[in-house]
Amino acid sequence: MAATAIESTPAALTERRISRLTLLIGFLAALSVALLRNRLWGLGLGIGALLAWLNFRWLRRGLDALVLASTAQANKEKPVVPLLTYFAMLFRYGLIALAVYVIFIYLRVPLVSMVVGLCALGAAAIAASVYEILHPVD
């Protein structure tokens, strides 16, 4: 019951909106670039957007773990966060960098196109923020 209430909070709805918009913006940009400019650039944009989406999901999962660990120890003077939580938060950057490197080397996808695709998360966050401004929750 509590999980359902948390999933329908305005913050959770905004997180889902950002997640969907990241994929939508990234893949629309990838499709338009692939049709108008270059297929490899379009592929790079799509791969970058997918990696940005994975990064956002992993970040959200890591922050949820930090919140759970801190609220479970609310009465302690010095709360302790498991070391694995910190490792997982940093590991995602290494994993994304490794994926970009492997894709760059083996598929010959332009590196800049993947980096631009990673910016789909920023564009999605801006779009979600504009939506929140235009549709405020009372």
Residue pairs with C-beta under 8 A, 6 or more apart in sequence:
6 12
10 137
14 128
14 132
15 60
17 128
17 131
18 56
18 121
18 124
18 125
18 128
19 53
19 56
19 57
19 124
20 124
21 123
21 124
21 127
21 128
22 49
22 52
22 53
22 56
22 120
22 121
22 123
22 124
23 49
23 50
23 53
23 120
24 124
25 49
25 120
25 123
25 124
25 127
26 45
26 46
26 48
26 49
26 50
26 52
26 53
26 117
26 120
27 46
27 49
29 45
29 49
29 117
29 120
30 42
30 43
30 44
30 45
30 46
30 49
30 117
31 42
31 46
32 42
33 41
33 42
33 45
33 113
34 41
34 42
34 43
34 45
34 46
35 42
40 108
40 109
40 110
40 113
41 110
41 113
42 113
43 107
43 109
43 113
44 103
44 109
44 110
44 111
44 112
44 113
44 114
44 116
44 117
45 113
45 114
45 116
45 117
45 120
46 117
47 103
47 109
47 114
47 117
48 100
48 113
48 114
48 115
48 116
48 117
48 118
48 119
48 120
49 117
49 118
49 120
50 117
51 96
51 99
51 100
51 114
51 117
51 118
52 117
52 118
52 119
52 120
52 121
53 120
53 121
54 92
54 96
55 92
55 96
55 118
55 121
56 121
58 88
58 92
59 89
59 92
62 85
62 88
62 89
62 92
65 85
65 88
66 81
66 85
69 79
69 80
69 81
69 82
69 85
70 79
70 81
73 79
73 80
100 111
100 114
100 115
103 109
103 114
104 111
104 114
